[in-house]
Amino acid sequence: MTEQNEQEFGIHSIYLKDVSFEAPNSPEIFKTQFQPEIEMNLNIETHLLEENVYEVVLSVTVTAKAGEKSGFLVELQQAGVFTLRGFTDENLGPMLGIYCPNVLFPYARESVANLVSKGGFPQLLLEPVNFEALYSQHLQEQQGNVQ
């Protein structure tokens, strides 16, 4: 009888690690017809905390500008501590780079929406993110740097 390597995924905690909201041109910006261009940047970091336990940090930066005028800047780090046991090296990367960020993103989206709204701007709902495509792009970039 062979022993099967069972996979275990668990969420220990999800938390807001760092947050910043700036509205550098307020209150003047509220006197204008502000039709901003929204730019969002994402970054994912993973840290091994102990055997099979990882912290995944999803950093989100959202800027709203109309021409040279900044409306607001939101920077936040949404993080979680996850147990990932029994995954091969081949499967661990996608779990940390795709699955865990998919768990964290709705929390980050809610925080951004609340901060922007409390800053006096219309609520901003971030579009869904294809973390699988971002992970694939990251792998391709790494392979390009190695060659």
OpenMM code with the backbone's topology and positions (N, CA, C; nanometers):
from openmm import Vec3, app, unit

residues = "MET THR GLU GLN ASN GLU GLN GLU PHE GLY ILE HIS SER ILE TYR LEU LYS ASP VAL SER PHE GLU ALA PRO ASN SER PRO GLU ILE PHE LYS THR GLN PHE GLN PRO GLU ILE GLU MET ASN LEU ASN ILE GLU THR HIS LEU LEU GLU GLU ASN VAL TYR GLU VAL VAL LEU SER VAL THR VAL THR ALA LYS ALA GLY GLU LYS SER GLY PHE LEU VAL GLU LEU GLN GLN ALA GLY VAL PHE THR LEU ARG GLY PHE THR ASP GLU ASN LEU GLY PRO MET LEU GLY ILE TYR CYS PRO ASN VAL LEU PHE PRO TYR ALA ARG GLU SER VAL ALA ASN LEU VAL SER LYS GLY GLY PHE PRO GLN LEU LEU LEU GLU PRO VAL ASN PHE GLU ALA LEU TYR SER GLN HIS LEU GLN GLU GLN GLN GLY ASN VAL GLN".split()
positions = [
    Vec3(0.0845, -0.1172, 0.0000),
    Vec3(0.0000, 0.0000, 0.0000),
    Vec3(0.0893, 0.1239, 0.0000),
    Vec3(0.0650, 0.2167, -0.0929),
    Vec3(0.1466, 0.3375, -0.1008),
    Vec3(0.0767, 0.4522, -0.0297),
    Vec3(0.1584, 0.5348, 0.0303),
    Vec3(0.1054, 0.6515, 0.1001),
    Vec3(0.0901, 0.7656, 0.0004),
    Vec3(-0.0298, 0.8204, -0.0089),
    Vec3(-0.0536, 0.9308, -0.1013),
    Vec3(-0.0133, 1.0621, -0.0360),
    Vec3(0.0427, 1.1502, -0.1177),
    Vec3(0.0806, 1.2824, -0.0712),
    Vec3(-0.0429, 1.3721, -0.0816),
    Vec3(-0.1131, 1.3917, 0.0292),
    Vec3(-0.2344, 1.4723, 0.0276),
    Vec3(-0.1994, 1.6198, 0.0287),
    Vec3(-0.2760, 1.6950, -0.0478),
    Vec3(-0.2558, 1.8389, -0.0529),
    Vec3(-0.3475, 1.9061, 0.0483),
    Vec3(-0.2927, 2.0080, 0.1126),
    Vec3(-0.3705, 2.0845, 0.2101),
    Vec3(-0.3531, 2.2324, 0.1805),
    Vec3(-0.4657, 2.3033, 0.1739),
    Vec3(-0.4650, 2.4479, 0.1585),
    Vec3(-0.5467, 2.5048, 0.2733),
    Vec3(-0.4885, 2.5994, 0.3443),
    Vec3(-0.5610, 2.6616, 0.4547),
    Vec3(-0.5296, 2.8096, 0.4636),
    Vec3(-0.6276, 2.8837, 0.5115),
    Vec3(-0.6117, 3.0278, 0.5324),
    Vec3(-0.6049, 3.0515, 0.6825),
    Vec3(-0.4925, 3.1053, 0.7293),
    Vec3(-0.4787, 3.1385, 0.8716),
    Vec3(-0.5381, 3.2756, 0.9007),
    Vec3(-0.5023, 3.3727, 0.8163),
    Vec3(-0.5533, 3.5080, 0.8371),
    Vec3(-0.5399, 3.5883, 0.7084),
    Vec3(-0.6279, 3.6865, 0.6962),
    Vec3(-0.6229, 3.7832, 0.5867),
    Vec3(-0.6284, 3.9196, 0.6532),
    Vec3(-0.5353, 4.0064, 0.6162),
    Vec3(-0.5253, 4.1336, 0.6861),
    Vec3(-0.4704, 4.2428, 0.5950),
    Vec3(-0.5019, 4.3640, 0.6325),
    Vec3(-0.4492, 4.4820, 0.5649),
    Vec3(-0.3169, 4.5154, 0.6317),
    Vec3(-0.2075, 4.4977, 0.5591),
    Vec3(-0.0736, 4.5144, 0.6159),
    Vec3(-0.0285, 4.6605, 0.6154),
    Vec3(-0.0639, 4.7338, 0.5100),
    Vec3(-0.0238, 4.8738, 0.4985),
    Vec3(-0.1240, 4.9433, 0.4076),
    Vec3(-0.1535, 5.0701, 0.4376),
    Vec3(-0.2480, 5.1439, 0.3545),
    Vec3(-0.2146, 5.2930, 0.3576),
    Vec3(-0.2354, 5.3585, 0.2429),
    Vec3(-0.2129, 5.5019, 0.2316),
    Vec3(-0.3121, 5.5588, 0.1301),
    Vec3(-0.3706, 5.6727, 0.1647),
    Vec3(-0.4589, 5.7442, 0.0729),
    Vec3(-0.4141, 5.8898, 0.0712),
    Vec3(-0.3964, 5.9446, -0.0481),
    Vec3(-0.3583, 6.0850, -0.0631),
    Vec3(-0.4487, 6.1510, -0.1660),
    Vec3(-0.4913, 6.2708, -0.1362),
    Vec3(-0.5653, 6.3547, -0.2317),
    Vec3(-0.4926, 6.4891, -0.2350),
    Vec3(-0.3804, 6.4964, -0.3079),
    Vec3(-0.2919, 6.6126, -0.2996),
    Vec3(-0.3522, 6.7438, -0.3500),
    Vec3(-0.4524, 6.7389, -0.4344),
    Vec3(-0.5104, 6.8616, -0.4892),
    Vec3(-0.6490, 6.8915, -0.4340),
    Vec3(-0.6774, 6.8396, -0.3168),
    Vec3(-0.8056, 6.8728, -0.2554),
    Vec3(-0.7875, 6.9975, -0.1685),
    Vec3(-0.8829, 7.0801, -0.1534),
    Vec3(-1.0195, 7.0676, -0.2014),
    Vec3(-1.0426, 7.1237, -0.3415),
    Vec3(-0.9388, 7.1813, -0.4033),
    Vec3(-0.9564, 7.2442, -0.5346),
    Vec3(-1.0102, 7.1466, -0.6391),
    Vec3(-0.9677, 7.0211, -0.6306),
    Vec3(-1.0073, 6.9222, -0.7317),
    Vec3(-1.1593, 6.9027, -0.7355),
    Vec3(-1.2260, 6.9274, -0.6212),
    Vec3(-1.3707, 6.9063, -0.6142),
    Vec3(-1.4494, 7.0188, -0.6816),
    Vec3(-1.3816, 7.1269, -0.7175),
    Vec3(-1.4467, 7.2392, -0.7849),
    Vec3(-1.4465, 7.2215, -0.9363),
    Vec3(-1.3833, 7.1158, -0.9862),
    Vec3(-1.3703, 7.0954, -1.1304),
    Vec3(-1.4481, 6.9718, -1.1739),
    Vec3(-1.4654, 6.9599, -1.3045),
    Vec3(-1.5201, 6.8373, -1.3628),
    Vec3(-1.4028, 6.7404, -1.3749),
    Vec3(-1.3841, 6.6604, -1.2768),
    Vec3(-1.2691, 6.5703, -1.2713),
    Vec3(-1.3043, 6.4391, -1.3400),
    Vec3(-1.2486, 6.4173, -1.4588),
    Vec3(-1.2667, 6.2940, -1.5346),
    Vec3(-1.1307, 6.2250, -1.5404),
    Vec3(-1.0983, 6.1476, -1.4381),
    Vec3(-0.9611, 6.0963, -1.4279),
    Vec3(-0.9335, 5.9748, -1.5153),
    Vec3(-0.8064, 5.9584, -1.5429),
    Vec3(-0.7567, 5.8333, -1.5986),
    Vec3(-0.7062, 5.7534, -1.4791),
    Vec3(-0.7531, 5.6303, -1.4691),
    Vec3(-0.7173, 5.5451, -1.3563),
    Vec3(-0.6074, 5.4490, -1.4003),
    Vec3(-0.5044, 5.4406, -1.3195),
    Vec3(-0.3963, 5.3462, -1.3456),
    Vec3(-0.3790, 5.2592, -1.2219),
    Vec3(-0.3690, 5.1274, -1.2455),
    Vec3(-0.3510, 5.0342, -1.1347),
    Vec3(-0.2259, 4.9510, -1.1588),
    Vec3(-0.1440, 4.9388, -1.0563),
    Vec3(-0.0251, 4.8540, -1.0609),
    Vec3(-0.0345, 4.7517, -0.9486),
    Vec3(0.0079, 4.6297, -0.9796),
    Vec3(0.0031, 4.5202, -0.8824),
    Vec3(0.1416, 4.4603, -0.8644),
    Vec3(0.1650, 4.4089, -0.7459),
    Vec3(0.2865, 4.3338, -0.7179),
    Vec3(0.2517, 4.2253, -0.6165),
    Vec3(0.3152, 4.1106, -0.6311),
    Vec3(0.2911, 3.9992, -0.5389),
    Vec3(0.4242, 3.9562, -0.4807),
    Vec3(0.4281, 3.9470, -0.3498),
    Vec3(0.5461, 3.8962, -0.2804),
    Vec3(0.5044, 3.7785, -0.1946),
    Vec3(0.5926, 3.6803, -0.1844),
    Vec3(0.5667, 3.5663, -0.0975),
    Vec3(0.6850, 3.5488, -0.0028),
    Vec3(0.6519, 3.5086, 0.1188),
    Vec3(0.7534, 3.4874, 0.2212),
    Vec3(0.7232, 3.3557, 0.2920),
    Vec3(0.8223, 3.2691, 0.2998),
    Vec3(0.8087, 3.1449, 0.3757),
    Vec3(0.8235, 3.1803, 0.5234),
    Vec3(0.7184, 3.1553, 0.6020),
    Vec3(0.7212, 3.1880, 0.7440),
    Vec3(0.7745, 3.0714, 0.8268),
    Vec3(0.7307, 2.9543, 0.7912),
    Vec3(0.7779, 2.8296, 0.8516),
    Vec3(0.7418, 2.7195, 0.7538),
    Vec3(0.7799, 2.5990, 0.7815),
    Vec3(0.7548, 2.4917, 0.6861),
    Vec3(0.6067, 2.4868, 0.6479),
    Vec3(0.5802, 2.4979, 0.5179),
    Vec3(0.4457, 2.4904, 0.4596),
    Vec3(0.3550, 2.6087, 0.4928),
    Vec3(0.4071, 2.7129, 0.5523),
    Vec3(0.3262, 2.8303, 0.5868),
    Vec3(0.3884, 2.9524, 0.5210),
    Vec3(0.3064, 3.0238, 0.4428),
    Vec3(0.3543, 3.1357, 0.3618),
    Vec3(0.2705, 3.2598, 0.3882),
    Vec3(0.3387, 3.3747, 0.3825),
    Vec3(0.2686, 3.5020, 0.3770),
    Vec3(0.2707, 3.5453, 0.2307),
    Vec3(0.1551, 3.5820, 0.1786),
    Vec3(0.1439, 3.6360, 0.0434),
    Vec3(0.0952, 3.7797, 0.0580),
    Vec3(0.1676, 3.8724, -0.0038),
    Vec3(0.1345, 4.0146, 0.0049),
    Vec3(0.1022, 4.0650, -0.1354),
    Vec3(-0.0206, 4.1112, -0.1523),
    Vec3(-0.0661, 4.1709, -0.2773),
    Vec3(-0.0608, 4.3220, -0.2607),
    Vec3(0.0318, 4.3868, -0.3308),
    Vec3(0.0434, 4.5327, -0.3259),
    Vec3(-0.0338, 4.5919, -0.4424),
    Vec3(-0.1181, 4.6882, -0.4126),
    Vec3(-0.2023, 4.7543, -0.5136),
    Vec3(-0.1773, 4.9044, -0.5042),
    Vec3(-0.1462, 4.9650, -0.6185),
    Vec3(-0.1316, 5.1100, -0.6265),
    Vec3(-0.2287, 5.1602, -0.7325),
    Vec3(-0.3136, 5.2532, -0.6934),
    Vec3(-0.4119, 5.3106, -0.7853),
    Vec3(-0.3924, 5.4616, -0.7877),
    Vec3(-0.3738, 5.5149, -0.9075),
    Vec3(-0.3617, 5.6598, -0.9226),
    Vec3(-0.4726, 5.7102, -1.0140),
    Vec3(-0.5220, 5.8292, -0.9826),
    Vec3(-0.6238, 5.8947, -1.0652),
    Vec3(-0.5712, 6.0315, -1.1022),
    Vec3(-0.5544, 6.0544, -1.2327),
    Vec3(-0.5029, 6.1825, -1.2821),
    Vec3(-0.5887, 6.2323, -1.3963),
    Vec3(-0.6005, 6.3620, -1.4031),
    Vec3(-0.6616, 6.4283, -1.5185),
    Vec3(-0.5565, 6.5253, -1.5692),
    Vec3(-0.4898, 6.4856, -1.6770),
    Vec3(-0.3769, 6.5651, -1.7248),
    Vec3(-0.2649, 6.5568, -1.6232),
    Vec3(-0.2193, 6.6728, -1.5782),
    Vec3(-0.1127, 6.6777, -1.4774),
    Vec3(-0.1667, 6.6812, -1.3350),
    Vec3(-0.2985, 6.6972, -1.3208),
    Vec3(-0.3583, 6.7071, -1.1874),
    Vec3(-0.3881, 6.5696, -1.1304),
    Vec3(-0.3342, 6.5456, -1.0113),
    Vec3(-0.3623, 6.4202, -0.9410),
    Vec3(-0.4888, 6.4363, -0.8588),
    Vec3(-0.5764, 6.3386, -0.8719),
    Vec3(-0.6959, 6.3368, -0.7887),
    Vec3(-0.6669, 6.2643, -0.6597),
    Vec3(-0.6228, 6.1392, -0.6733),
    Vec3(-0.5898, 6.0628, -0.5538),
    Vec3(-0.4874, 5.9551, -0.5865),
    Vec3(-0.4272, 5.9058, -0.4806),
    Vec3(-0.3322, 5.7961, -0.4866),
    Vec3(-0.3654, 5.7028, -0.3712),
    Vec3(-0.3874, 5.5767, -0.4038),
    Vec3(-0.4124, 5.4743, -0.3021),
    Vec3(-0.3021, 5.3703, -0.3143),
    Vec3(-0.2394, 5.3406, -0.2027),
    Vec3(-0.1406, 5.2331, -0.1968),
    Vec3(-0.1794, 5.1435, -0.0806),
    Vec3(-0.1892, 5.0152, -0.1082),
    Vec3(-0.2199, 4.9235, 0.0013),
    Vec3(-0.1535, 4.7892, -0.0207),
    Vec3(-0.1332, 4.7226, 0.0906),
    Vec3(-0.0811, 4.5865, 0.0889),
    Vec3(-0.1829, 4.4984, 0.1597),
    Vec3(-0.2486, 4.4152, 0.0818),
    Vec3(-0.3428, 4.3170, 0.1361),
    Vec3(-0.2658, 4.1872, 0.1495),
    Vec3(-0.2662, 4.1288, 0.2667),
    Vec3(-0.1836, 4.0112, 0.2909),
    Vec3(-0.2643, 3.8973, 0.3513),
    Vec3(-0.2063, 3.7798, 0.3407),
    Vec3(-0.2671, 3.6623, 0.4017),
    Vec3(-0.1599, 3.5624, 0.4390),
    Vec3(-0.1918, 3.4812, 0.5381),
    Vec3(-0.1038, 3.3719, 0.5778),
    Vec3(-0.1754, 3.2424, 0.5403),
    Vec3(-0.1068, 3.1604, 0.4622),
    Vec3(-0.1662, 3.0404, 0.4047),
    Vec3(-0.0809, 2.9175, 0.4368),
    Vec3(-0.1482, 2.8055, 0.4606),
    Vec3(-0.0803, 2.6761, 0.4680),
    Vec3(-0.0916, 2.6115, 0.3309),
    Vec3(0.0214, 2.5682, 0.2781),
    Vec3(0.0264, 2.4970, 0.1505),
    Vec3(0.1140, 2.3739, 0.1725),
    Vec3(0.0504, 2.2613, 0.1944),
    Vec3(0.1228, 2.1383, 0.2250),
    Vec3(0.0927, 2.0335, 0.1185),
    Vec3(0.1974, 1.9627, 0.0787),
    Vec3(0.1786, 1.8515, -0.0141),
    Vec3(0.1809, 1.8911, -0.1602),
    Vec3(0.2166, 2.0143, -0.1915),
    Vec3(0.2220, 2.0596, -0.3300),
    Vec3(0.3637, 2.0393, -0.3838),
    Vec3(0.3725, 1.9942, -0.5068),
    Vec3(0.5034, 1.9825, -0.5707),
    Vec3(0.5553, 2.1226, -0.6002),
    Vec3(0.6844, 2.1350, -0.6254),
    Vec3(0.7418, 2.2655, -0.6608),
    Vec3(0.6722, 2.3236, -0.7827),
    Vec3(0.6337, 2.2366, -0.8747),
    Vec3(0.5655, 2.2791, -0.9977),
    Vec3(0.4290, 2.3399, -0.9684),
    Vec3(0.3605, 2.2889, -0.8657),
    Vec3(0.2271, 2.3387, -0.8309),
    Vec3(0.2299, 2.4492, -0.7262),
    Vec3(0.3373, 2.4565, -0.6478),
    Vec3(0.3449, 2.5560, -0.5411),
    Vec3(0.3490, 2.6978, -0.5977),
    Vec3(0.4262, 2.7197, -0.7038),
    Vec3(0.4349, 2.8523, -0.7651),
    Vec3(0.2993, 2.9070, -0.8064),
    Vec3(0.2199, 2.8306, -0.8831),
    Vec3(0.0876, 2.8801, -0.9200),
    Vec3(-0.0064, 2.9018, -0.8000),
    Vec3(0.0080, 2.8209, -0.6978),
    Vec3(-0.0763, 2.8413, -0.5785),
    Vec3(-0.0434, 2.9767, -0.5146),
    Vec3(0.0868, 3.0064, -0.5025),
    Vec3(0.1289, 3.1322, -0.4398),
    Vec3(0.1107, 3.2518, -0.5323),
    Vec3(0.1251, 3.2317, -0.6634),
    Vec3(0.1205, 3.3422, -0.7582),
    Vec3(-0.0136, 3.3657, -0.8242),
    Vec3(-0.1041, 3.2670, -0.8141),
    Vec3(-0.2350, 3.2808, -0.8781),
    Vec3(-0.3478, 3.2640, -0.7763),
    Vec3(-0.3500, 3.1488, -0.7108),
    Vec3(-0.4641, 3.1151, -0.6245),
    Vec3(-0.4725, 3.2088, -0.5033),
    Vec3(-0.3609, 3.2257, -0.4319),
    Vec3(-0.3630, 3.3121, -0.3128),
    Vec3(-0.3963, 3.4575, -0.3478),
    Vec3(-0.3366, 3.5169, -0.4531),
    Vec3(-0.3777, 3.6535, -0.4900),
    Vec3(-0.5262, 3.6634, -0.5278),
    Vec3(-0.5819, 3.5577, -0.5875),
    Vec3(-0.7251, 3.5568, -0.6172),
    Vec3(-0.8087, 3.5606, -0.4895),
    Vec3(-0.7586, 3.5000, -0.3836),
    Vec3(-0.8272, 3.5056, -0.2543),
    Vec3(-0.8180, 3.6473, -0.1967),
    Vec3(-0.7023, 3.7102, -0.2100),
    Vec3(-0.6778, 3.8414, -0.1488),
    Vec3(-0.7413, 3.9582, -0.2246),
    Vec3(-0.7530, 3.9476, -0.3566),
    Vec3(-0.7943, 4.0623, -0.4376),
    Vec3(-0.9304, 4.1211, -0.3993),
    Vec3(-1.0338, 4.0413, -0.3709),
    Vec3(-1.1612, 4.1041, -0.3317),
    Vec3(-1.1508, 4.1917, -0.2068),
    Vec3(-1.0653, 4.1546, -0.1136),
    Vec3(-1.0442, 4.2364, 0.0057),
    Vec3(-0.9756, 4.3680, -0.0316),
    Vec3(-0.8760, 4.3598, -0.1191),
    Vec3(-0.8066, 4.4803, -0.1654),
    Vec3(-0.9025, 4.5714, -0.2422),
    Vec3(-0.9848, 4.5120, -0.3278),
    Vec3(-1.0811, 4.5907, -0.4063),
    Vec3(-1.1773, 4.6651, -0.3138),
    Vec3(-1.2248, 4.5977, -0.2108),
    Vec3(-1.3169, 4.6607, -0.1155),
    Vec3(-1.2478, 4.7762, -0.0413),
    Vec3(-1.1232, 4.7553, -0.0008),
    Vec3(-1.0498, 4.8611, 0.0701),
    Vec3(-1.0294, 4.9825, -0.0194),
    Vec3(-0.9924, 4.9610, -0.1458),
    Vec3(-0.9742, 5.0720, -0.2395),
    Vec3(-1.1053, 5.1473, -0.2571),
    Vec3(-1.2141, 5.0756, -0.2775),
    Vec3(-1.3443, 5.1400, -0.2971),
    Vec3(-1.3819, 5.2258, -0.1760),
    Vec3(-1.3603, 5.1723, -0.0570),
    Vec3(-1.3944, 5.2472, 0.0644),
    Vec3(-1.3066, 5.3705, 0.0819),
    Vec3(-1.1769, 5.3566, 0.0581),
    Vec3(-1.0862, 5.4703, 0.0737),
    Vec3(-1.1187, 5.5819, -0.0245),
    Vec3(-1.1407, 5.5457, -0.1501),
    Vec3(-1.1713, 5.6457, -0.2519),
    Vec3(-1.3017, 5.7175, -0.2184),
    Vec3(-1.4020, 5.6428, -0.1771),
    Vec3(-1.5309, 5.7006, -0.1407),
    Vec3(-1.5187, 5.7925, -0.0186),
    Vec3(-1.4463, 5.7484, 0.0817),
    Vec3(-1.4275, 5.8313, 0.2020),
    Vec3(-1.3415, 5.9535, 0.1735),
    Vec3(-1.2642, 5.9484, 0.0650),
    Vec3(-1.1846, 6.0638, 0.0234),
    Vec3(-1.2649, 6.1672, -0.0523),
    Vec3(-1.3948, 6.1415, -0.0719),
    Vec3(-1.4816, 6.2389, -0.1372),
    Vec3(-1.4987, 6.2181, -0.2864),
    Vec3(-1.4455, 6.1082, -0.3377),
    Vec3(-1.4547, 6.0796, -0.4814),
    Vec3(-1.5616, 5.9733, -0.5048),
    Vec3(-1.6137, 5.9634, -0.6277),
    Vec3(-1.7085, 5.8562, -0.6581),
    Vec3(-1.6407, 5.7207, -0.6345),
    Vec3(-1.7194, 5.6268, -0.5868),
    Vec3(-1.6657, 5.4944, -0.5571),
    Vec3(-1.5979, 5.4341, -0.6800),
    Vec3(-1.4846, 5.3718, -0.6575),
    Vec3(-1.4076, 5.3096, -0.7637),
    Vec3(-1.4080, 5.1589, -0.7417),
    Vec3(-1.4616, 5.0864, -0.8376),
    Vec3(-1.4600, 4.9404, -0.8312),
    Vec3(-1.3564, 4.8900, -0.9303),
    Vec3(-1.2514, 4.8309, -0.8786),
    Vec3(-1.1452, 4.7798, -0.9645),
    Vec3(-1.1954, 4.6614, -1.0457),
    Vec3(-1.1508, 4.6562, -1.1701),
    Vec3(-1.1850, 4.5452, -1.2589),
    Vec3(-1.1177, 4.4169, -1.2082),
    Vec3(-1.1785, 4.3023, -1.2363),
    Vec3(-1.1131, 4.1758, -1.1991),
    Vec3(-0.9763, 4.1654, -1.2657),
    Vec3(-0.8881, 4.0896, -1.2013),
    Vec3(-0.7514, 4.0727, -1.2498),
    Vec3(-0.7304, 3.9266, -1.2871),
    Vec3(-0.6665, 3.9043, -1.4009),
    Vec3(-0.6322, 3.7692, -1.4447),
    Vec3(-0.4933, 3.7362, -1.3904),
    Vec3(-0.4898, 3.6814, -1.2693),
    Vec3(-0.3618, 3.6508, -1.2066),
    Vec3(-0.2889, 3.5377, -1.2783),
    Vec3(-0.3626, 3.4528, -1.3459),
    Vec3(-0.2985, 3.3457, -1.4225),
    Vec3(-0.2149, 3.4051, -1.5362),
    Vec3(-0.2694, 3.5036, -1.6061),
    Vec3(-0.1949, 3.5679, -1.7147),
    Vec3(-0.0748, 3.6449, -1.6597),
    Vec3(-0.0921, 3.7127, -1.5468),
    Vec3(0.0197, 3.7853, -1.4862),
    Vec3(0.1300, 3.6898, -1.4425),
    Vec3(0.0918, 3.5761, -1.3872),
    Vec3(0.1904, 3.4768, -1.3434),
    Vec3(0.2660, 3.4215, -1.4638),
    Vec3(0.1941, 3.3926, -1.5703),
    Vec3(0.2558, 3.3417, -1.6925),
    Vec3(0.3542, 3.4447, -1.7498),
    Vec3(0.3141, 3.5705, -1.7509),
    Vec3(0.4005, 3.6778, -1.8000),
    Vec3(0.5259, 3.6878, -1.7127),
    Vec3(0.5089, 3.6759, -1.5817),
    Vec3(0.6224, 3.6812, -1.4892),
    Vec3(0.7205, 3.5673, -1.5169),
    Vec3(0.6689, 3.4470, -1.5415),
    Vec3(0.7550, 3.3323, -1.5730),
    Vec3(0.8324, 3.3550, -1.7026),
    Vec3(0.7645, 3.4092, -1.8035),
    Vec3(0.8293, 3.4380, -1.9308),
    Vec3(0.9403, 3.5407, -1.9151),
    Vec3(0.9154, 3.6427, -1.8331),
    Vec3(1.0171, 3.7452, -1.8083),
    Vec3(1.1382, 3.6851, -1.7364),
    Vec3(1.1119, 3.5958, -1.6410),
    Vec3(1.2213, 3.5306, -1.5684),
    Vec3(1.3039, 3.4446, -1.6634),
    Vec3(1.2383, 3.3718, -1.7509),
    Vec3(1.3094, 3.2873, -1.8465),
    Vec3(1.3906, 3.3722, -1.9426),
    Vec3(1.3393, 3.4883, -1.9799),
    Vec3(1.4120, 3.5790, -2.0681),
    Vec3(1.5360, 3.6344, -2.0020),
    Vec3(1.5290, 3.6575, -1.8706),
    Vec3(1.6456, 3.7078, -1.7979),
    Vec3(1.7526, 3.6021, -1.7792),
    Vec3(1.7115, 3.4750, -1.7755),
    Vec3(1.8054, 3.3649, -1.7555),
    Vec3(1.8817, 3.3357, -1.8832),
    Vec3(1.8151, 3.3464, -1.9977),
    Vec3(1.8779, 3.3112, -2.1257),
    Vec3(1.9795, 3.4113, -2.1696),
] * unit.nanometer
topology = app.Topology()
chain = topology.addChain("A")
for resn in residues:
    res = topology.addResidue(resn, chain)
    for name in ("N", "CA", "C"):
        topology.addAtom(name, app.Element.getBySymbol(name[0]), res)
